[in-house]
């Protein structure tokens, strides 16, 4: 992080003792470490949210797949008539 960037973005806790160049460099490094830690927390929160959304999508996909099978069975039941002799196992299924 450049010094100008540090001076504009750092809080007062990181700007103490800016007279000494060595202390200023250490404070810049501390500030950068703090910023990286905050970024890691945000990344972890986003990963957690992504995983929760992926689980939700998987559950919805499983529900829709099961619903598709049920709807297909209903469709087959409507297509099967005893007069035509097309009753199959799917048609004799009870709900």
C-alpha positions, 0 to 999 in steps of 0.5 A, a space after each residue: 500500500 502506498 503512503 498516500 493511500 495509507 494516509 487517506 484510508 487509515 483510521 487514527 489508530 494507525 496514524 499515530 507516531 508518523 514522525 518516525 519513518 520506521 514506525 510509519 512503515 510498521 503502522 502501514 503494515 499493521 493497517 494492511 494486515 487489518 484490511 486483509 483480515 477484514 477482507 478475509 472475513 467478508 470472503 468467508 461470509 460470502 462463501 457461507 452464503 454461497 454454500 447455503 444458496 447452493 444447498 437451497 438450489 439443490 433442495 429445490 431441484 430435488 423437489 422439482 425432479 420429484 414433482 416432474 415424476 408425479 406430473 408424468 404419472 398424472 399425465 399417464 393416468 389421464 392417457 390410460 383408459 380401461 377401454 383401450 387396454 393401456 393400463 400399465 403399472 404407472 396407471 394403477 399407482 395409488 396416490 
